[in-house]
Amino acid sequence: MEGRIPTYAEEIPAAAVEFVADQVNVDRALSTKYAWTGRTIEYHRHQIRDKYGTHPATEDEEDQLADWLADQVCPVEVDRDELAQAVERRCRTLRVEPPSPGQIERVVASGVRRFEEAFTTSVMTRLWARASATGSRVECWAPKACCWP
């Protein structure tokens, strides 16, 4: 339902367990005996990913998602829940299994930070250029580590 493979059994709604058990004609109580670690589940995950043409998000892809968020979504959206949903939608579009909720929070935080840094740099650059062109003095309001000339 979420476009990713669950990490542990408790993530799967009881209705989903019942639905699948009915489809494959097995007792739903057997789901509690399924091993969530080891070669069998890794093989099953591989089969599912092959079937749907997806793969888990790599660190590189998470970094690209943060860049995409900063460039395309953060300029028009500030709500972190909406940003997280945008990341999940983007993953589906790219056929990438969405990261875990905690990883999505980190991608969102990284995207927001990148956007804010780029925005601040852009504003300060324009202010500095304008002040330099007019001979005005610019007071640096940033901490002592200010890197502006």
C-alpha positions in Angstrom: 0.0 0.0 0.0 2.9 2.4 0.7 5.0 1.3 -2.2 7.7 -0.2 0.0 8.4 -3.6 1.6 7.5 -3.6 5.3 10.5 -4.0 7.7 8.6 -6.0 10.3 5.2 -7.9 10.6 3.5 -5.2 12.7 3.6 -2.8 9.8 1.1 -4.9 7.9 -2.5 -4.2 8.6 -4.6 -7.2 9.7 -7.0 -6.7 6.8 -4.0 -7.0 4.3 -2.9 -10.2 6.0 -6.4 -11.6 5.8 -6.8 -10.6 2.1 -3.5 -12.2 1.0 -4.1 -15.3 3.1 -7.5 -15.8 1.4 -5.9 -15.2 -2.0 -3.3 -17.9 -1.5 -5.6 -20.1 0.5 -3.6 -20.4 3.7 -4.3 -19.9 7.4 -3.7 -16.2 8.3 -2.1 -17.3 11.6 0.8 -18.6 9.6 1.9 -15.0 9.0 3.1 -14.8 12.5 5.6 -17.7 11.8 7.1 -15.9 8.8 10.8 -15.1 9.4 11.5 -11.4 8.9 15.2 -12.0 8.7 17.3 -14.4 6.7 17.7 -15.7 3.2 14.0 -16.5 2.7 12.7 -13.0 3.2 15.6 -11.6 1.2 14.6 -13.9 -1.7 11.0 -12.9 -1.4 11.9 -9.2 -1.4 14.0 -9.8 -4.5 11.1 -11.5 -6.2 8.7 -8.7 -5.4 11.1 -6.0 -6.6 11.8 -7.9 -9.8 8.0 -8.2 -10.4 7.4 -4.5 -10.0 10.7 -3.3 -11.4 11.7 -1.4 -8.3 14.7 -1.2 -6.0 15.4 0.2 -2.6 16.6 3.8 -2.5 20.4 4.2 -2.4 22.2 6.9 -0.5 22.9 8.6 -3.8 19.2 8.5 -4.7 18.3 9.9 -1.3 20.8 12.8 -1.9 19.2 13.4 -5.3 15.8 13.4 -3.8 16.9 16.1 -1.3 18.3 18.2 -4.2 15.1 17.7 -6.2 13.1 18.8 -3.1 15.2 21.9 -2.6 15.0 22.9 -6.2 11.5 22.0 -7.2 9.2 21.7 -4.1 10.6 23.8 -1.2 10.1 27.0 -3.2 6.3 26.4 -3.2 5.7 24.2 -0.1 6.7 24.6 3.5 4.7 21.9 5.3 7.0 19.0 6.1 4.2 16.4 5.8 3.5 17.6 2.3 7.2 17.5 1.5 7.4 13.9 2.7 4.4 13.0 0.6 6.1 14.7 -2.4 9.2 12.5 -1.8 7.0 9.4 -1.7 5.3 10.4 -5.0 8.7 11.1 -6.6 9.9 7.7 -5.5 6.9 6.0 -7.2 7.5 8.0 -10.4 11.2 6.9 -10.4 10.3 3.3 -9.5 12.4 3.5 -6.3 11.1 2.0 -3.1 10.5 4.9 -0.8 12.9 5.1 2.2 11.7 4.3 5.7 9.7 7.1 7.4 12.8 8.1 9.4 14.9 8.3 6.3 12.2 10.3 4.5 12.3 12.8 7.5 16.1 13.1 7.0 15.6 13.6 3.2 13.1 16.4 3.9 15.3 18.0 6.5 18.2 17.9 4.1 16.1 19.3 1.2 14.8 22.2 3.4 18.3 23.0 4.6 19.7 23.1 1.1 16.8 25.3 -0.1 17.3 27.7 2.9 21.0 27.9 2.3 20.6 28.5 -1.5 17.9 31.2 -0.8 20.0 33.0 1.8 23.1 32.9 -0.5 21.0 34.3 -3.3 19.5 37.1 -1.3 22.9 38.1 0.3 24.6 38.0 -3.1 22.0 40.3 -4.6 22.2 42.7 -1.6 26.0 42.7 -1.7 26.0 43.4 -5.5 23.5 46.2 -5.2 25.3 47.8 -2.3 28.6 47.5 -4.1 27.1 49.1 -7.3 25.7 52.0 -5.3 28.6 52.4 -3.0 26.3 51.7 0.0 27.5 50.1 3.1 26.1 46.6 4.0 26.0 45.7 7.7 26.7 42.0 8.2 24.0 40.7 10.5 25.4 37.2 10.4 27.6 35.7 13.2 31.3 36.4 13.2 31.9 33.5 10.8 30.2 35.6 8.1 31.9 34.8 4.8 30.7 37.9 2.9 33.4 40.4 1.8 
